[in-house]
Amino acid sequence: MKFTDKLNHAWQTNNSLLMIGLDPDVNRFPEEVKNNKHAIYDFCVNIIDATAPYACGFKPQIAYFASESAEDQLAGICQYINKNYPHLPIVLDSKRGDIGTTAEHYAKEAFLRYKADAVTVNPYMGLDSIEPYLAWDDKGVIILCRTSNLGGSDLQFAKLEDGTPLYLYVARLVAEKWNPTGQCGLVVGATFPEEIAKVRQVIGDDMPLLIPGIGAQGGDILNTVLAGCNSKTTGVLINSSRAILYASAGTDWREAATKVASSTRDAINEARHSLSLVPALAQT
């Protein structure tokens, strides 16, 4: 199944636009799993079970695993998702950006080793650094556009000769020239809702937006939904990581994760309902 088909199915099946970010920090784990031999695996699969009914997918951030030499645990986690929640896509958040055979190996890492449905990549080195991922025509390629960090403005807000900011040039480039498979998406941060709206206007309805920045980073759910959703009130993967993963460090950590995931999904859906009632708000 193609990434976009799987994503559309997940949006409908779980009635959710919430992406659960898997950023395992051993120092923040509850005591009952912190000292386990496979603590990262144990923690993540429990979080997955606790939140899957409220999610449209999972986004493991590879750096959290690699820094702990836990790549094999990451592979096991991806296998667990694919076996137990095959309707939910996996987006491997690796932000790779290199050319030629190096990028080909990064693509194999994402799609063969981890069996991810999509991967995040950096466009700074141009189309030939993206093409090895596009060769997998059923896989998603989610390209950094307007990131949620403050420093992103250092480059992404740079103006071209015609006054177009670089992030909008990237959005248009991906939509018009870099998306032959129809499986591309863009990363835009919830901390910049005005820019999200401009990106959506440039790319149209079909391209999905991965939107980090709600929860611990402070992005507003209502503004994010109004700015980023398409005419079907879908089109976005709104990511939350730390606010859900570390909702509690006590014995109730699973229940706490469930509660926050459920309430976040419901808040997103309430905002979607507002959008469906007053669609003109999306154009403001």
C-alpha positions as CSV (number, residue, x, y, z in Angstrom):
1,M,0.0,0.0,0.0
2,K,1.3,3.5,-0.9
3,F,2.1,5.8,2.0
4,T,-0.6,8.3,1.1
5,D,-3.2,5.6,0.8
6,K,-2.2,4.2,4.2
7,L,-2.3,7.6,5.7
8,N,-5.7,8.4,4.3
9,H,-7.0,5.1,5.7
10,A,-5.5,5.9,9.1
11,W,-7.1,9.3,9.2
12,Q,-10.5,7.8,8.5
13,T,-10.2,4.6,10.6
14,N,-9.0,6.2,13.8
15,N,-10.7,9.6,13.2
16,S,-7.3,11.2,14.1
17,L,-4.7,13.6,12.8
18,L,-2.4,13.0,15.8
19,M,1.0,11.6,15.1
20,I,2.8,10.1,18.1
21,G,6.5,11.0,18.2
22,L,8.7,8.3,19.7
23,D,11.6,10.2,21.3
24,P,12.8,7.8,24.0
25,D,14.9,9.5,26.7
26,V,16.1,6.9,29.2
27,N,16.6,9.5,31.9
28,R,12.9,10.3,31.8
29,F,11.6,6.7,31.9
30,P,9.6,5.4,34.8
31,E,11.5,3.3,37.3
32,E,9.9,0.0,36.3
33,V,11.5,0.1,32.9
34,K,14.5,2.3,33.3
35,N,17.0,-0.4,34.1
36,N,15.6,-3.1,31.8
37,K,18.0,-4.6,29.3
38,H,15.7,-3.5,26.5
39,A,14.3,-0.5,28.2
40,I,13.8,1.6,25.1
41,Y,11.9,-1.2,23.4
42,D,9.8,-1.9,26.5
43,F,8.9,1.7,27.0
44,C,8.0,2.4,23.3
45,V,5.8,-0.6,22.8
46,N,3.9,0.2,25.9
47,I,3.4,3.8,24.7
48,I,2.4,2.4,21.3
49,D,-0.3,0.2,22.9
50,A,-1.5,3.0,25.1
51,T,-1.9,5.5,22.3
52,A,-2.6,3.6,19.1
53,P,-6.4,4.0,19.2
54,Y,-5.9,7.8,19.1
55,A,-3.2,8.1,16.5
56,C,-2.8,8.3,12.8
57,G,0.8,7.0,13.0
58,F,4.1,6.9,14.8
59,K,7.2,8.9,14.2
60,P,10.4,7.5,15.8
61,Q,13.2,10.0,15.9
62,I,16.3,8.0,15.0
63,A,18.8,10.1,17.0
64,Y,17.3,9.0,20.3
65,F,17.9,5.4,19.4
66,A,21.3,5.8,17.7
67,S,22.8,7.7,20.7
68,E,22.0,4.7,22.9
69,S,23.2,2.1,20.4
70,A,19.6,1.0,20.2
71,E,19.1,0.7,16.5
72,D,18.1,-3.0,16.9
73,Q,15.5,-2.0,19.4
74,L,14.2,0.6,16.9
75,A,13.9,-2.1,14.2
76,G,12.0,-4.3,16.7
77,I,9.7,-1.4,17.5
78,C,8.9,-0.8,13.9
79,Q,8.3,-4.5,13.4
80,Y,5.9,-4.4,16.4
81,I,3.9,-1.6,14.9
82,N,3.8,-3.2,11.5
83,K,2.6,-6.5,13.1
84,N,0.1,-5.2,15.6
85,Y,-1.0,-1.9,14.0
86,P,-0.5,-2.4,10.3
87,H,-3.0,0.3,9.4
88,L,-0.9,3.0,11.1
89,P,2.0,4.4,9.1
90,I,5.6,4.8,10.4
91,V,7.4,8.0,9.6
92,L,11.2,7.6,10.3
93,D,12.3,11.0,11.4
94,S,16.0,11.1,10.3
95,K,16.2,14.4,8.3
96,R,18.8,12.8,6.0
97,G,20.4,14.9,3.4
98,D,23.2,13.6,1.1
99,I,23.8,12.7,-2.5
100,G,24.3,9.7,-4.8
101,T,24.9,6.3,-3.3
102,T,25.0,7.7,0.2
103,A,21.4,8.7,-0.1
104,E,20.6,5.3,-1.6
105,H,21.9,3.7,1.5
106,Y,19.9,6.0,3.7
107,A,16.8,5.0,1.8
108,K,17.6,1.3,2.3
109,E,18.1,2.0,6.0
110,A,14.6,3.6,6.3
111,F,12.6,1.3,4.0
112,L,14.4,-2.0,4.3
113,R,16.0,-2.1,7.7
114,Y,13.2,-0.3,9.6
115,K,10.3,-1.0,7.2
116,A,9.2,2.6,7.5
117,D,6.4,4.0,5.3
118,A,8.0,7.4,5.0
119,V,11.2,9.3,5.9
120,T,12.0,12.9,6.6
121,V,14.8,14.4,4.5
122,N,16.6,17.7,4.1
123,P,16.4,19.5,0.7
124,Y,19.5,21.7,1.0
125,M,21.6,19.6,-1.4
126,G,18.9,19.6,-4.1
127,L,17.0,17.1,-6.2
128,D,19.7,14.5,-6.6
129,S,19.8,14.1,-2.9
130,I,16.0,13.4,-2.9
131,E,15.8,11.2,-6.0
132,P,17.1,8.0,-4.3
133,Y,14.1,8.1,-1.9
134,L,11.7,8.8,-4.8
135,A,12.8,5.6,-6.4
136,W,10.7,3.9,-3.8
137,D,7.5,5.0,-5.4
138,D,5.2,3.6,-2.7
139,K,7.1,5.3,0.1
140,G,6.6,8.8,1.6
141,V,9.3,11.4,1.3
142,I,8.6,14.3,3.8
143,I,10.8,17.3,3.1
144,L,11.8,20.0,5.6
145,C,10.2,23.3,4.6
146,R,9.4,25.6,7.6
147,T,10.7,24.0,10.7
148,S,9.4,24.6,14.2
149,N,12.7,25.8,15.7
150,L,13.5,29.5,16.0
151,G,16.8,29.2,14.2
152,G,15.0,27.9,11.1
153,S,14.3,31.5,10.2
154,D,18.0,32.0,9.6
155,L,17.8,30.3,6.2
156,Q,14.1,29.5,5.6
157,F,13.1,33.2,5.7
158,A,15.9,34.3,3.3
159,K,14.3,36.1,0.4
160,L,14.9,35.3,-3.3
161,E,15.2,38.1,-5.9
162,D,11.5,38.2,-6.4
163,G,10.9,38.5,-2.6
164,T,9.7,34.9,-2.2
165,P,11.0,33.4,1.2
166,L,13.1,30.3,0.7
167,Y,10.6,28.0,2.6
168,L,7.8,28.9,0.1
169,Y,10.2,28.3,-2.8
170,V,10.9,24.9,-1.4
171,A,7.2,24.2,-1.0
172,R,6.5,25.2,-4.6
173,L,9.5,23.3,-5.9
174,V,8.4,20.1,-4.2
175,A,4.7,20.5,-5.3
176,E,5.5,21.3,-8.9
177,K,8.8,19.5,-9.7
178,W,9.9,17.0,-7.0
179,N,6.8,15.0,-6.6
180,P,6.6,12.5,-9.5
181,T,5.3,9.7,-7.3
182,G,2.7,11.8,-5.5
183,Q,4.1,10.5,-2.2
184,C,5.9,13.7,-1.0
185,G,5.0,15.7,2.0
186,L,6.4,18.8,3.8
187,V,7.5,19.5,7.4
188,V,6.0,22.8,8.7
189,G,6.1,23.8,12.3
190,A,3.0,24.5,14.5
191,T,4.9,27.4,16.0
192,F,4.4,29.3,12.7
193,P,0.7,29.0,11.7
194,E,0.8,31.9,9.3
195,E,3.5,30.2,7.3
196,I,1.6,26.9,7.5
197,A,-1.3,28.6,5.8
198,K,0.9,30.1,3.1
199,V,2.4,26.6,2.4
200,R,-1.0,25.0,2.2
201,Q,-2.1,27.7,-0.3
202,V,1.0,27.0,-2.5
203,I,0.8,23.2,-2.5
204,G,-3.0,22.7,-2.7
205,D,-5.1,20.0,-1.1
206,D,-3.3,16.8,-1.8
207,M,0.1,17.0,-0.2
208,P,0.3,16.0,3.5
209,L,2.0,18.3,6.1
210,L,3.9,16.8,9.0
211,I,3.5,19.4,11.8
212,P,5.6,19.2,14.9
213,G,5.5,21.8,17.6
214,I,2.4,21.4,19.6
215,G,2.6,20.2,23.2
216,A,6.0,20.8,24.7
217,Q,7.0,23.4,22.0
218,G,3.8,25.4,22.6
219,G,2.1,25.4,19.2
220,D,-1.6,26.1,19.2
221,I,-3.9,23.3,18.0
222,L,-6.7,25.5,16.7
223,N,-4.5,27.8,14.7
224,T,-2.6,24.7,13.4
225,V,-5.7,23.0,12.2
226,L,-7.2,26.2,10.6
227,A,-3.9,26.9,8.8
228,G,-2.9,23.4,7.7
229,C,-5.9,21.2,7.0
230,N,-7.2,20.7,3.5
231,S,-10.8,21.0,2.3
232,K,-11.6,17.5,3.7
233,T,-10.3,18.7,7.2
234,T,-7.5,16.2,6.9
235,G,-4.1,16.6,5.2
236,V,-2.0,17.0,8.3
237,L,0.0,14.8,10.8
238,I,0.1,16.9,13.9
239,N,3.0,15.5,16.0
240,S,3.2,15.4,19.8
241,S,6.1,13.6,21.5
242,R,7.2,14.6,25.0
243,A,3.8,15.8,26.3
244,I,2.5,12.3,25.7
245,L,5.5,10.1,26.4
246,Y,6.3,11.7,29.7
247,A,2.9,12.7,30.9
248,S,3.8,10.8,34.1
249,A,6.9,9.1,35.5
250,G,4.9,7.2,38.1
251,T,3.3,3.8,37.9
252,D,0.4,5.4,36.0
253,W,2.6,6.4,33.0
254,R,0.7,4.2,30.5
255,E,-2.7,5.6,31.6
256,A,-1.3,9.1,31.6
257,A,-0.1,8.7,28.0
258,T,-3.5,7.4,27.0
259,K,-5.2,10.3,28.6
260,V,-3.0,13.0,27.0
261,A,-3.2,11.2,23.5
262,S,-7.0,11.0,23.8
263,S,-7.4,14.6,24.9
264,T,-5.0,15.8,22.2
265,R,-6.8,13.9,19.5
266,D,-10.2,15.2,20.7
267,A,-8.9,18.8,20.8
268,I,-7.7,18.4,17.2
269,N,-11.1,17.0,16.2
270,E,-12.9,19.9,17.9
271,A,-10.8,22.3,15.9
272,R,-11.6,20.3,12.7
273,H,-15.3,20.7,13.5
274,S,-14.8,24.4,13.8
275,L,-13.1,24.4,10.4
276,S,-16.0,22.4,8.8
277,L,-18.5,24.9,10.2
278,V,-16.7,28.0,9.1
279,P,-14.5,26.9,6.1
280,A,-13.7,30.6,5.3
281,L,-11.6,30.8,8.4
282,A,-9.0,28.6,6.7
283,Q,-8.4,31.3,4.1
284,T,-7.7,34.1,6.7
